[in-house]
């Protein structure tokens, strides 16, 4: 919570993920693994084509097993746990961007649903909920107030 009256944005910032809590060591080792992958497969390749979840689960398990066997550094030069984190990052990002295929045993094979649209403003009806916009309308997730093509929809 913001206790500094000279920092008006602090209370709003406190409501968001506190990215400053992510240790730099994790970011460095994850970046090493992602850099190696970018050289091999191209940067952000998982956003350009569908990727299977189980491919990354298998890679994560292999890196964890190597780490448990006493090996710290992968052939790429990244720490094995950084490689696990990179795989997790790719899975989460592919899911967010609709390119992750959930091919877990027993799962229906299909790309994940596209992410929700970005917030566009405050709701004029309930005075606090965020409005979301798609190609047709803006709608409040709190009270379901909607404006379609500039006309209020009830």
C-alpha positions as CSV (number, residue, x, y, z in Angstrom):
1,X,0.0,0.0,0.0
2,X,1.2,3.5,-0.8
3,X,2.0,5.5,2.3
4,X,4.0,8.2,0.5
5,X,1.6,11.1,-0.4
6,X,4.3,12.3,-2.9
7,X,3.8,9.2,-4.9
8,X,0.3,9.3,-6.3
9,X,0.8,6.3,-8.6
10,X,2.2,4.1,-5.8
11,X,-1.2,2.8,-4.6
12,X,-2.2,1.9,-8.1
13,X,1.1,0.2,-8.8
14,X,0.8,-1.9,-5.6
15,X,-2.3,-3.6,-7.1
16,X,-0.3,-4.9,-10.1
17,X,2.2,-7.8,-10.1
18,X,5.4,-6.8,-8.3
19,X,7.9,-7.6,-11.0
20,X,10.7,-6.2,-8.9
21,X,10.4,-9.3,-6.7
22,X,11.6,-11.6,-9.5
23,X,15.3,-12.4,-8.6
24,X,17.8,-11.2,-11.2
25,X,19.5,-14.6,-11.2
26,X,16.3,-16.2,-12.5
27,X,16.1,-13.6,-15.3
28,X,19.8,-14.0,-16.3
29,X,19.6,-17.8,-16.5
30,X,16.3,-17.8,-18.2
31,X,17.6,-15.3,-20.8
32,X,20.6,-17.5,-21.4
33,X,18.4,-20.4,-22.3
34,X,16.0,-18.3,-24.4
35,X,19.0,-16.8,-26.2
36,X,20.2,-20.3,-27.1
37,X,16.7,-21.2,-28.3
38,X,16.5,-18.0,-30.4
39,X,19.8,-18.9,-32.2
40,X,18.5,-22.4,-32.9
41,X,14.8,-21.9,-33.7
42,X,14.4,-18.1,-34.0
43,X,13.3,-15.6,-31.4
44,X,9.7,-15.8,-30.2
45,X,9.1,-18.8,-32.5
46,X,6.3,-20.2,-30.3
47,X,4.2,-17.1,-31.2
48,X,4.5,-17.9,-34.9
49,X,3.3,-21.5,-34.9
50,X,1.4,-23.8,-32.6
51,X,3.5,-25.6,-30.0
52,X,2.7,-28.7,-28.1
53,X,2.6,-28.5,-24.3
54,X,4.1,-32.0,-23.8
55,X,7.2,-31.0,-25.8
56,X,8.0,-28.4,-23.1
57,X,6.9,-30.7,-20.2
58,X,9.4,-33.3,-21.5
59,X,12.2,-30.7,-21.8
60,X,11.5,-29.4,-18.2
61,X,11.6,-33.0,-16.8
62,X,14.9,-33.7,-18.6
63,X,16.5,-30.5,-17.2
64,X,15.2,-31.2,-13.7
65,X,16.5,-34.8,-13.9
66,X,19.9,-33.5,-15.0
67,X,19.9,-31.0,-12.1
68,X,19.0,-33.8,-9.6
69,X,21.8,-35.9,-11.0
70,X,24.3,-33.2,-10.0
71,X,24.7,-31.4,-13.4
72,X,24.2,-27.6,-13.0
73,X,25.0,-26.2,-16.5
74,X,23.4,-27.4,-19.7
75,X,25.3,-27.7,-23.0
76,X,23.9,-24.3,-24.0
77,X,25.8,-22.7,-21.1
78,X,22.6,-21.9,-19.2
79,X,21.8,-23.4,-15.8
80,X,19.4,-26.3,-16.0
81,X,16.9,-24.5,-13.8
82,X,17.1,-21.5,-16.1
83,X,16.2,-23.9,-19.0
84,X,13.2,-25.1,-16.9
85,X,12.1,-21.5,-16.4
86,X,12.5,-20.7,-20.1
87,X,10.2,-23.6,-20.9
88,X,7.7,-22.4,-18.4
89,X,7.9,-18.9,-19.9
90,X,7.3,-20.2,-23.4
91,X,4.3,-22.3,-22.3
92,X,2.7,-19.3,-20.5
93,X,3.4,-17.0,-23.4
94,X,2.1,-19.4,-26.0
95,X,-1.0,-19.9,-23.9
96,X,-1.5,-16.2,-23.7
97,X,-1.1,-15.7,-27.5
98,X,-3.2,-18.7,-28.5
99,X,-0.5,-20.9,-29.9
100,X,-0.3,-23.5,-27.1
101,X,-1.7,-26.9,-28.0
102,X,-2.7,-28.8,-24.8
103,X,-1.7,-32.3,-25.7
104,X,-1.6,-33.7,-22.2
105,X,-2.8,-37.3,-22.1
106,X,-6.6,-37.2,-22.0
107,X,-6.8,-33.6,-23.0
108,X,-8.7,-32.5,-26.1
109,X,-6.1,-31.4,-28.6
110,X,-6.8,-27.7,-29.5
111,X,-5.1,-24.4,-29.3
112,X,-5.9,-22.4,-26.1
113,X,-8.5,-19.6,-26.2
114,X,-7.2,-16.2,-27.2
115,X,-6.5,-13.9,-24.3
116,X,-9.0,-11.3,-23.1
117,X,-8.7,-7.9,-24.7
118,X,-6.8,-5.2,-22.9
119,X,-8.7,-2.8,-20.6
120,X,-9.9,0.4,-22.2
121,X,-11.3,2.5,-19.4
122,X,-13.6,2.8,-16.4
123,X,-17.2,1.9,-16.5
124,X,-19.6,4.9,-16.5
125,X,-22.3,2.9,-14.7
126,X,-20.5,1.3,-11.7
127,X,-17.7,3.8,-11.5
128,X,-14.8,1.5,-11.0
129,X,-14.8,-1.6,-13.0
130,X,-12.6,-1.9,-16.1
131,X,-14.2,-1.8,-19.5
132,X,-13.0,-4.3,-22.2
133,X,-13.3,-3.7,-25.9
134,X,-13.6,-5.9,-28.8
135,X,-14.5,-5.1,-32.4
136,X,-18.2,-4.6,-31.7
137,X,-18.6,-3.3,-28.1
138,X,-17.2,-2.2,-24.8
139,X,-18.4,-4.2,-21.8
140,X,-17.8,-4.0,-18.1
141,X,-16.7,-7.2,-16.4
142,X,-18.2,-6.1,-13.1
143,X,-21.8,-5.0,-14.0
144,X,-22.0,-6.1,-17.6
145,X,-22.8,-2.6,-18.8
146,X,-22.1,-2.4,-22.5
147,X,-21.8,0.1,-25.3
148,X,-22.1,-1.2,-28.8
149,X,-21.2,1.1,-31.7
150,X,-21.7,4.1,-29.4
151,X,-25.2,2.9,-28.2
152,X,-25.9,1.8,-24.7
153,X,-26.9,-1.9,-24.6
154,X,-28.8,-3.2,-21.6
